[in-house]
Amino acid sequence: MKIVELCREGSCCPVVKIGKDRVEIGEEGNLCVLKKEEWETLKEKILKGEA
């Protein structure tokens, strides 16, 4: 699983955990879990400026 920290300090912001079949965004108690296909759709929309 690849982990991407969203801030430089590494502890004050949620993280994005990219796994084989799913992506987790957030932290315990405030977590969004996307299927890999949903993650790819989200990335595509962001890159196209739709989101």
Order of alpha helices (4+ residues) and beta strands (2+ residues): beta-beta-beta-beta-alpha
